[in-house]
Every structure is written in structure tokens, then in C-alpha cells.
């Protein structure tokens, strides 16, 4: 049950940060829509809206109907991974994954998403059982910290000299 809790919090944190970052202002939304266009996906406007709606929907489903939330999260992350891989083959683009910064797409984005897909699968397959509050809080806090680190991946890579910032 603690795996379920941790996976729900981790995925919820990442997807909520992604959705909120993309709609945090007109400029953020416009830049995200432009990045969808620059990646070669058309029509960019409706696709950007669909991505944001799916991210918010996954967060809600993770809270209310976890199995549906895990499935939507995995499907969404798989679609992102395919889009990133296709763009890496074409020469790359920028990632507005969390709306704030424009980091060049890289293999680390594919690995990040693979990890998150694995988290969705683990959460969906996690056995149910009794939950003790102390352990549940520990699982949730650990997952929240991990989620923040995932959201800050590009900044952390820049901080430690592994990537250029654009």
C-alpha cells in the first residue's frame, strides 16, 4: 500500500507541476504552445490544451481513482517519451515540460519519463493492505521530495554542470 501512496504522490507532484507551469501565465502558455509547434506537432494550440487537460486529469484521477490515474499517467508519459525520442532523432528541440524554462531535449528526458512510467506501473500493481499513518506520511513525504527533484531535473543538471541552459 505504501508503494501505491508513494507512486500517486510522485506522479501527482510531477504532473501537477507540469500542468501548472504551463498555465502559470499567458507567456508560459504561449511558450509551451510554441514548443509544441517547434517539435513539429500540429495543430499546436489544440494539442497544447489537450496535454494540459490530460495532465490535470491524471492528477485528479490519481487522487480519486488511482488505477485510472496510473493508466492515464503511463499513457501520457509514454506519448511524451515517443515525442521526445522522435525529436532527438530529428535534431532536437526545447523542452517546456514544466513551463518555466526551455531546456534542450536530451536522453535524460527519455530516462526521466521511463522512470515515471515504471512508477505508474509499480503503483498500479502495488498490493492493497492496511496502512499505518506514520508510514503513509513517510512514503508521501519521500515521494514529494522525489517529485520536486524530478521537476527540477534540468536545473539540477545545469547546477552540476551537466547541461547548458537556454
Order of alpha helices (4+ residues) and beta strands (2+ residues): alpha-alpha-alpha-alpha-beta-beta-alpha-alpha-alpha
